[in-house]
């Protein structure tokens, strides 16, 4: 099975700390409200939101797959770094073992 990794540095016109909070800290409550056509719900399965936390995203009907579970590895509020790994999904079809994401938030140049 394959393992995929994605690293991104997000340059945002918003204050980076505010973007980090929305994307990494408050995303579970925001996504079903902001994108109900994609995310039906986010359920906390284990942990308190910090490293080691496991969450289950349930996708809206017709989205193409039904769920994904991910584990938070890094939630660094000082350095605005968020790392998580998708550890299970019906999208994987026994081809992918996991997908890792690392996102760093920085101020836009302009």
Buried (B, 14 or more C-beta within 10 A) or exposed (E): EEEEEEEEEBBBEBEBEEBBBBBBBEBBEBBBEEEEEEBBBBEEEEEEBEBEBBBBBBBBEEBEEBBBBBBBBBBEEEEBBBBBBBBBBEBBEEEBBBBBBBBBBEBEEE
